[in-house]
Amino acid sequence: KHGFNKRMFFISDFQAPSFDVSNFPEDSLIKTLLVPLNANNIDNIYVDSLSFVDPIFQVGQNISLNVRIVNKSEK
């Protein structure tokens, strides 16, 4: 059993020089998860909003999300 009660997801191509995971403070109650994206032809796309379908979480059950992704590129 983990002592984590929070999870933080970073979804990115991790190309920006300003992103350095080692600069994040360590927190024993937050598990940080990095989700890398392939950066081929992805310009100015970002997650605008994210919400949980069900506000009640149960151990061992999947969680459904509503995610709004915005494309500000010219493509």
C-alpha positions as CSV (number, residue, x, y, z in Angstrom):
1,K,0.0,0.0,0.0
2,H,1.3,3.5,-0.9
3,G,1.0,6.5,1.3
4,F,-0.1,8.6,-1.6
5,N,-3.4,10.3,-1.5
6,K,-2.9,12.6,-4.5
7,R,-1.5,12.1,-8.0
8,M,-0.2,14.8,-10.2
9,F,-0.1,14.1,-14.0
10,F,2.2,16.1,-16.3
11,I,1.2,15.6,-20.0
12,S,3.7,17.2,-22.2
13,D,6.3,16.7,-25.0
14,F,8.8,18.0,-22.3
15,Q,10.7,20.0,-24.9
16,A,10.5,23.4,-23.2
17,P,13.8,24.2,-21.5
18,S,11.8,25.7,-18.5
19,F,10.4,22.2,-17.6
20,D,12.8,20.5,-15.1
21,V,11.2,17.8,-13.0
22,S,14.1,18.0,-10.6
23,N,13.0,21.5,-9.6
24,F,9.7,20.1,-8.1
25,P,9.6,19.8,-4.4
26,E,9.3,16.2,-3.1
27,D,6.1,15.5,-1.3
28,S,5.4,12.1,0.3
29,L,1.7,12.5,-0.2
30,I,1.7,13.4,-4.0
31,K,2.8,10.8,-6.6
32,T,4.0,12.6,-9.7
33,L,3.4,10.9,-13.0
34,L,5.0,12.0,-16.3
35,V,3.0,11.3,-19.5
36,P,5.3,12.1,-22.5
37,L,3.8,12.9,-25.9
38,N,5.5,12.5,-29.2
39,A,6.3,16.0,-30.4
40,N,6.1,15.4,-34.1
41,N,3.9,18.1,-35.7
42,I,2.3,19.1,-32.4
43,D,2.2,22.9,-32.1
44,N,0.4,24.9,-29.5
45,I,-1.9,22.2,-28.2
46,Y,-2.8,22.3,-24.6
47,V,-5.3,20.9,-22.0
48,D,-7.8,23.6,-21.4
49,S,-9.8,21.9,-18.7
50,L,-10.2,18.5,-17.0
51,S,-12.9,17.2,-14.7
52,F,-13.8,13.9,-13.2
53,V,-17.0,12.2,-14.4
54,D,-17.7,10.9,-10.9
55,P,-16.6,12.9,-7.8
56,I,-16.4,9.8,-5.7
57,F,-13.4,7.5,-6.1
58,Q,-13.2,3.9,-5.0
59,V,-10.0,1.9,-4.5
60,G,-9.2,-0.4,-7.4
61,Q,-11.8,1.3,-9.7
62,N,-11.0,3.1,-13.0
63,I,-11.5,6.9,-13.0
64,S,-13.2,8.5,-16.0
65,L,-12.3,12.1,-17.0
66,N,-13.7,14.8,-19.3
67,V,-10.8,16.5,-21.0
68,R,-11.0,19.6,-23.3
69,I,-7.9,19.9,-25.6
70,V,-7.4,23.2,-27.5
71,N,-5.4,23.4,-30.7
72,K,-4.0,27.0,-31.3
73,S,-1.8,26.0,-34.2
74,E,-2.5,27.0,-37.8
75,K,-3.1,23.4,-38.8
